[in-house]
Amino acid sequence: MMTCKLDKLLLQDLLDGTIDPLEKLLVDEHLKICPECRKDLNELKLLFWDLNDKSIYEIALPPELDQQLDQLKGLLLEQVFEPSPQSTFTALMGIQRKNIKSASKFLNYVPGVKTGNYLAKEGLKATPSALKLVSKGLLKSTKLLKAK
Protein backbone atom coordinates (compact mmCIF):
# COMPACT_ATOMS: atom_id res chain seq x y z
CA MET A 1 0.00 0.00 0.00
CA MET A 2 1.29 3.41 -0.93
CA THR A 3 1.57 6.12 1.75
CA CYS A 4 0.29 9.54 0.79
CA LYS A 5 2.40 12.62 1.42
CA LEU A 6 -0.47 15.12 1.39
CA ASP A 7 -0.73 17.16 4.55
CA LYS A 8 -3.84 15.93 6.41
CA LEU A 9 -4.43 19.42 7.79
CA LEU A 10 -5.37 20.45 4.25
CA LEU A 11 -8.29 18.02 4.40
CA GLN A 12 -9.48 19.59 7.63
CA ASP A 13 -9.07 23.08 6.16
CA LEU A 14 -11.10 21.93 3.14
CA LEU A 15 -13.97 20.87 5.41
CA ASP A 16 -13.71 24.04 7.50
CA GLY A 17 -13.75 26.19 4.38
CA THR A 18 -10.55 27.96 5.39
CA ILE A 19 -8.38 26.61 2.61
CA ASP A 20 -6.77 28.86 -0.02
CA PRO A 21 -8.22 28.56 -3.54
CA LEU A 22 -4.93 27.29 -4.97
CA GLU A 23 -4.58 24.65 -2.26
CA LYS A 24 -8.23 23.68 -2.80
CA LEU A 25 -7.49 22.94 -6.46
CA LEU A 26 -4.45 20.90 -5.44
CA VAL A 27 -6.43 18.89 -2.86
CA ASP A 28 -9.36 18.33 -5.25
CA GLU A 29 -7.03 16.96 -7.92
CA HIS A 30 -5.23 14.82 -5.36
CA LEU A 31 -8.51 13.37 -4.07
CA LYS A 32 -9.32 12.17 -7.60
CA ILE A 33 -6.30 9.86 -7.61
CA CYS A 34 -5.74 8.98 -3.94
CA PRO A 35 -8.20 6.51 -2.31
CA GLU A 36 -6.44 6.81 1.06
CA CYS A 37 -7.08 10.57 1.27
CA ARG A 38 -10.68 10.11 0.09
CA LYS A 39 -11.16 7.64 2.95
CA ASP A 40 -9.60 10.10 5.43
CA LEU A 41 -11.81 12.90 4.10
CA ASN A 42 -14.94 10.75 4.54
CA GLU A 43 -13.90 9.89 8.11
CA LEU A 44 -13.37 13.57 8.85
CA LYS A 45 -16.80 14.40 7.40
CA LEU A 46 -18.41 11.79 9.66
CA LEU A 47 -16.49 13.09 12.65
CA PHE A 48 -17.58 16.68 11.93
CA TRP A 49 -21.16 15.52 11.48
CA ASP A 50 -21.07 13.70 14.85
CA LEU A 51 -19.56 16.71 16.59
CA ASN A 52 -22.21 19.05 15.16
CA ASP A 53 -25.10 16.77 16.16
CA LYS A 54 -26.40 18.47 19.32
CA SER A 55 -28.94 15.76 20.15
CA ILE A 56 -26.10 13.52 21.33
CA TYR A 57 -25.20 16.00 24.06
CA GLU A 58 -28.63 16.41 25.62
CA ILE A 59 -28.55 15.33 29.25
CA ALA A 60 -31.62 14.65 31.36
CA LEU A 61 -31.40 16.59 34.61
CA PRO A 62 -32.74 15.08 37.83
CA PRO A 63 -35.98 16.67 39.14
CA GLU A 64 -34.27 17.54 42.46
CA LEU A 65 -31.99 19.90 40.58
CA ASP A 66 -34.98 21.85 39.25
CA GLN A 67 -36.35 22.23 42.79
CA GLN A 68 -32.99 23.40 44.13
CA LEU A 69 -32.68 25.85 41.25
CA ASP A 70 -36.13 27.29 42.02
CA GLN A 71 -35.20 27.68 45.70
CA LEU A 72 -31.97 29.44 44.78
CA LYS A 73 -33.80 31.80 42.43
CA GLY A 74 -36.25 32.63 45.23
CA LEU A 75 -33.44 33.42 47.68
CA LEU A 76 -31.68 35.62 45.16
CA LEU A 77 -34.86 37.52 44.32
CA GLU A 78 -35.52 38.14 48.03
CA GLN A 79 -32.01 39.53 48.51
CA VAL A 80 -32.16 41.72 45.41
CA PHE A 81 -35.59 43.18 46.05
CA GLU A 82 -35.09 43.69 49.77
CA PRO A 83 -35.84 47.35 50.64
CA SER A 84 -32.73 49.38 51.31
CA PRO A 85 -32.40 51.29 54.63
CA GLN A 86 -30.91 54.37 52.91
CA SER A 87 -32.68 56.71 50.58
CA THR A 88 -32.54 56.20 46.85
CA PHE A 89 -30.60 59.44 46.37
CA THR A 90 -27.94 58.41 48.90
CA ALA A 91 -27.59 54.99 47.30
CA LEU A 92 -27.34 56.56 43.84
CA MET A 93 -24.68 59.02 44.99
CA GLY A 94 -22.71 56.17 46.57
CA ILE A 95 -22.81 54.23 43.31
CA GLN A 96 -21.73 57.33 41.35
CA ARG A 97 -18.85 57.95 43.79
CA LYS A 98 -17.63 54.37 43.38
CA ASN A 99 -17.90 54.62 39.59
CA ILE A 100 -15.88 57.84 39.48
CA LYS A 101 -13.21 56.39 41.79
CA SER A 102 -12.97 53.26 39.65
CA ALA A 103 -12.88 55.21 36.40
CA SER A 104 -10.11 57.52 37.60
CA LYS A 105 -7.91 54.87 39.25
CA PHE A 106 -5.65 54.71 36.21
CA LEU A 107 -4.59 58.32 36.89
CA ASN A 108 -2.49 57.04 39.80
CA TYR A 109 -0.18 55.45 37.25
CA VAL A 110 0.05 58.30 34.72
CA PRO A 111 3.36 60.16 35.10
CA GLY A 112 3.03 63.79 36.18
CA VAL A 113 -0.58 63.68 37.31
CA LYS A 114 0.23 63.59 41.02
CA THR A 115 2.65 66.52 40.79
CA GLY A 116 0.15 68.42 38.65
CA ASN A 117 -2.55 67.90 41.26
CA TYR A 118 -0.17 68.99 44.01
CA LEU A 119 0.77 72.16 42.12
CA ALA A 120 -2.88 72.95 41.46
CA LYS A 121 -3.71 72.59 45.17
CA GLU A 122 -0.77 74.79 46.17
CA GLY A 123 -1.85 77.35 43.58
CA LEU A 124 -5.34 77.40 45.03
CA LYS A 125 -3.93 77.98 48.52
CA ALA A 126 -1.92 80.94 47.24
CA THR A 127 -4.83 82.37 45.26
CA PRO A 128 -6.33 84.60 48.00
CA SER A 129 -3.06 86.44 48.56
CA ALA A 130 -2.51 86.83 44.81
CA LEU A 131 -6.04 88.15 44.36
CA LYS A 132 -5.46 90.60 47.18
CA LEU A 133 -2.32 91.93 45.51
CA VAL A 134 -4.04 92.18 42.13
CA SER A 135 -7.01 94.00 43.62
CA LYS A 136 -4.66 96.48 45.37
CA GLY A 137 -2.91 97.09 42.05
CA LEU A 138 -6.23 97.64 40.30
CA LEU A 139 -7.31 100.15 42.95
CA LYS A 140 -4.05 102.10 42.61
CA SER A 141 -4.29 102.14 38.82
CA THR A 142 -7.89 103.35 38.86
CA LYS A 143 -6.97 106.11 41.34
CA LEU A 144 -4.13 107.18 39.04
CA LEU A 145 -6.43 107.20 36.01
CA LYS A 146 -9.01 109.28 37.87
CA ALA A 147 -6.36 111.72 38.97
CA LYS A 148 -5.15 112.31 35.41
DACORRA-V21976 format. One record per pair of residues at least 4 apart in sequence whose ideal C-beta (glycine too) atoms are under 6 Angstrom apart, sorted by the first residue. I is the first residue (numbers start at 1). J is the second residue. Records with the same first field share a line. If there is no record, write none. Layout:
I->J, J
This chain:
4->34, 36, 37
6->30, 37
10->27
11->40, 41, 44
13->18, 19
14->19, 27
15->44, 48
19->23, 24
30->34
31->37, 38
61->65
77->81
84->91
86->90, 91
107->113
112->116
126->130
127->131
